């Protein structure tokens, strides 16, 4: 394998991984905004948002929609679909624009915009990486449409495992920004979050098991060919 080929595969791996994690984080962020959107008066720090409840309901809808778009774009990148890069860019640009509107609104209304900041900055980072991919010398190798889906299985497996870990631990990682009066409101939807998280872990493990079987078969066939050639 040439150095350029390895570098291209590594960049595609990073791109798919970043897109999947950004989509998952955006989706969880959209769901997490529900506390401000549907019950602002239940939380002292959110009560000022009550007159703008409609706006935060729109942020929930946008966050969930953008999260789904991001995860879908990551899957399409892994498959090497023709418009996968374009779809990823649409999700990322829309996520940055809407995210900064969300940040500005929250800071103006309640003086704080956490935890949406983390989601927006992660989206912005991924957007910058994807813009760098389009540099001609880099894009010639990284072009996602040039790779077969089987070549991107490691990225798919790693993304599924990391998304599973994120889903299973979100109540702990977001506790500092979701705790009021000693109650961690990020610790919600436990049954569904656990099921989704475990499902993602199993999916990721399945990717790596299937790859290991393919590599084992390829190695065995190669060994048989070399043995047959040496015996002639």
C-alpha positions as CSV (number, residue, x, y, z in Angstrom):
1,X,0.0,0.0,0.0
2,X,1.4,3.4,-1.0
3,X,1.8,6.3,1.5
4,X,-0.7,8.4,-0.5
5,X,-3.2,5.6,-0.4
6,X,-2.8,5.1,3.3
7,X,-3.1,8.9,3.9
8,X,-6.3,9.1,1.8
9,X,-7.9,6.2,3.7
10,X,-6.9,7.8,7.0
11,X,-8.5,11.1,6.0
12,X,-11.7,9.4,4.9
13,X,-11.7,7.5,8.2
14,X,-11.4,10.8,10.1
15,X,-14.1,12.5,8.0
16,X,-16.7,9.7,8.4
17,X,-15.9,9.5,12.2
18,X,-16.2,13.3,12.7
19,X,-19.4,13.5,10.7
20,X,-21.0,10.6,12.6
21,X,-20.0,12.1,16.0
22,X,-21.2,15.6,15.0
23,X,-24.5,14.2,13.8
24,X,-25.0,12.2,17.0
25,X,-24.0,15.1,19.2
26,X,-26.4,17.4,17.3
27,X,-29.2,14.9,17.6
28,X,-28.7,14.5,21.4
29,X,-28.4,18.3,21.7
30,X,-31.7,18.8,19.9
31,X,-33.4,16.3,22.2
32,X,-31.7,18.0,25.2
33,X,-33.2,21.4,24.3
34,X,-36.6,20.0,25.0
35,X,-36.4,21.0,28.7
36,X,-36.1,24.7,27.6
37,X,-38.7,24.3,24.9
38,X,-41.6,22.5,26.6
39,X,-41.2,23.2,30.3
40,X,-39.1,26.4,30.8
41,X,-41.0,27.4,33.9
42,X,-40.0,24.2,35.7
43,X,-36.4,25.5,35.9
44,X,-35.4,28.7,37.5
45,X,-32.7,29.5,35.0
46,X,-35.0,28.8,32.0
47,X,-38.1,30.7,33.2
48,X,-37.2,33.8,31.2
49,X,-37.5,31.7,28.1
50,X,-41.3,31.1,28.6
51,X,-42.4,34.0,26.2
52,X,-40.1,32.6,23.5
53,X,-41.2,28.9,23.9
54,X,-42.1,28.8,20.2
55,X,-38.5,29.7,19.3
56,X,-37.0,26.9,21.4
57,X,-39.5,24.4,20.0
58,X,-38.1,25.3,16.6
59,X,-34.5,24.8,18.0
60,X,-35.6,21.3,19.1
61,X,-37.1,20.4,15.7
62,X,-34.0,21.9,13.9
63,X,-31.6,20.0,16.2
64,X,-33.2,16.7,15.7
65,X,-33.6,17.2,11.9
66,X,-29.9,18.3,11.6
67,X,-28.8,15.4,13.7
68,X,-30.6,12.9,11.5
69,X,-29.2,14.6,8.4
70,X,-25.7,14.4,9.9
71,X,-25.9,10.8,10.8
72,X,-27.4,10.0,7.4
73,X,-24.6,12.0,5.7
74,X,-22.0,9.9,7.6
75,X,-23.6,6.7,6.4
76,X,-23.7,8.0,2.8
77,X,-20.0,9.0,3.1
78,X,-19.2,5.4,4.2
79,X,-21.1,4.0,1.2
80,X,-19.2,6.4,-1.2
81,X,-22.5,7.8,-2.5
82,X,-22.2,10.4,-5.2
83,X,-23.7,13.4,-3.3
84,X,-22.5,12.3,0.2
85,X,-20.0,15.2,0.5
86,X,-22.6,17.7,-0.5
87,X,-25.1,16.3,2.0
88,X,-22.5,16.5,4.7
89,X,-21.7,20.1,3.9
90,X,-25.4,21.1,3.9
91,X,-25.9,19.5,7.3
92,X,-22.7,21.2,8.7
93,X,-23.3,24.7,7.4
94,X,-27.0,24.6,8.5
95,X,-25.9,23.3,11.9
96,X,-23.3,26.2,12.3
97,X,-25.8,28.9,11.2
98,X,-28.7,27.7,13.4
99,X,-26.3,26.9,16.2
100,X,-25.0,30.4,16.4
101,X,-28.5,31.8,16.3
102,X,-29.3,29.5,19.2
103,X,-26.2,30.7,21.1
104,X,-27.1,34.4,20.5
105,X,-30.7,33.9,21.5
106,X,-29.8,32.1,24.7
107,X,-27.1,34.5,25.8
108,X,-29.4,37.5,25.1
109,X,-32.4,35.9,27.0
110,X,-30.8,34.1,29.9
111,X,-27.2,35.1,29.9
112,X,-25.8,31.6,29.1
113,X,-25.9,29.3,26.1
114,X,-24.3,26.2,27.4
115,X,-24.5,23.3,26.5
116,X,-25.4,24.3,22.9
117,X,-21.9,25.9,22.6
118,X,-20.2,22.5,22.6
119,X,-22.4,21.2,19.9
120,X,-21.9,24.3,17.7
121,X,-18.1,24.3,18.1
122,X,-17.9,20.6,17.3
123,X,-19.9,21.2,14.2
124,X,-17.7,24.2,13.2
125,X,-14.6,22.1,13.7
126,X,-16.0,19.3,11.5
127,X,-17.0,21.9,8.9
128,X,-13.5,23.3,8.8
129,X,-12.0,19.8,8.3
130,X,-14.4,19.1,5.4
131,X,-13.5,22.4,3.8
132,X,-9.9,21.5,4.0
133,X,-10.7,18.2,2.3
134,X,-11.7,20.2,-0.8
135,X,-8.1,21.5,-1.3
136,X,-7.3,20.0,-4.8
137,X,-4.2,18.1,-3.7
138,X,-6.1,16.6,-0.7
139,X,-9.4,16.0,-2.5
140,X,-7.8,14.0,-5.2
141,X,-7.0,11.3,-2.7
142,X,-9.8,11.7,-0.1
143,X,-12.7,11.9,-2.6
144,X,-15.3,9.7,-0.7
145,X,-16.9,8.4,-4.0
146,X,-13.6,6.7,-4.9
147,X,-13.8,4.3,-2.0
148,X,-15.8,1.1,-1.8
149,X,-18.1,0.7,1.2
150,X,-16.1,-2.3,2.4
151,X,-13.0,0.0,2.7
152,X,-14.9,2.3,5.0
153,X,-16.1,-0.4,7.4
154,X,-13.4,0.5,10.1
155,X,-14.7,4.1,10.2
156,X,-18.3,2.9,10.4
157,X,-17.4,0.5,13.2
158,X,-15.4,3.1,15.1
159,X,-18.2,5.7,14.7
160,X,-20.9,3.3,15.9
161,X,-18.9,2.3,19.0
162,X,-18.1,6.0,19.9
163,X,-21.7,7.0,19.3
164,X,-22.8,4.1,21.6
165,X,-20.4,5.3,24.3
166,X,-21.6,8.9,23.9
167,X,-25.2,7.8,24.2
168,X,-24.5,5.6,27.3
169,X,-22.5,8.4,29.1
170,X,-24.4,11.5,28.1
171,X,-26.1,11.8,31.5
172,X,-22.6,12.1,33.1
173,X,-20.9,14.3,30.5
174,X,-23.7,16.8,30.5
175,X,-24.5,16.7,34.2
176,X,-22.7,20.0,34.9
177,X,-24.9,22.0,32.5
178,X,-28.1,20.1,33.3
179,X,-28.2,20.0,37.1
180,X,-30.6,22.3,39.0
181,X,-31.4,22.1,42.7
182,X,-29.4,18.9,42.9
183,X,-31.3,17.1,40.1
184,X,-29.5,16.0,37.0
185,X,-32.0,16.5,34.2
186,X,-29.7,15.0,31.6
187,X,-30.3,11.6,33.3
188,X,-33.5,11.0,31.4
189,X,-34.9,8.4,28.9
190,X,-32.7,5.8,30.5
191,X,-34.3,2.7,29.0
192,X,-34.3,4.0,25.4
193,X,-30.8,5.6,25.7
194,X,-29.4,2.4,27.1
195,X,-31.0,0.3,24.4
196,X,-29.7,2.6,21.6
197,X,-26.2,2.8,23.1
198,X,-25.9,-1.0,23.5
199,X,-27.3,-1.4,20.0
200,X,-24.6,0.9,18.6
201,X,-21.9,-0.9,20.4
202,X,-23.0,-4.2,19.0
203,X,-23.3,-2.8,15.5
204,X,-19.8,-1.4,15.7
205,X,-18.4,-4.7,17.1
206,X,-20.3,-6.5,14.2
207,X,-18.4,-4.3,11.7
208,X,-15.0,-5.3,13.1
209,X,-16.0,-9.0,13.4
210,X,-17.0,-9.1,9.8
211,X,-13.8,-7.4,8.7
212,X,-11.7,-9.8,10.7
213,X,-13.4,-12.7,8.9
214,X,-12.7,-11.1,5.5
215,X,-9.1,-10.5,6.4
216,X,-8.7,-14.1,7.7
217,X,-10.2,-15.5,4.5
218,X,-8.0,-13.3,2.4
219,X,-4.9,-14.3,4.4
220,X,-5.7,-18.0,4.1
221,X,-6.3,-17.8,0.3
222,X,-3.1,-15.9,-0.1
223,X,-1.2,-18.5,1.9
224,X,-2.7,-21.3,-0.2
225,X,-1.6,-19.6,-3.4
226,X,1.9,-19.1,-2.2
227,X,2.1,-22.7,-1.0
228,X,0.8,-23.9,-4.4
229,X,3.3,-21.7,-6.3
230,X,6.3,-22.9,-4.2
231,X,5.4,-26.6,-4.8
232,X,5.5,-26.4,-8.5
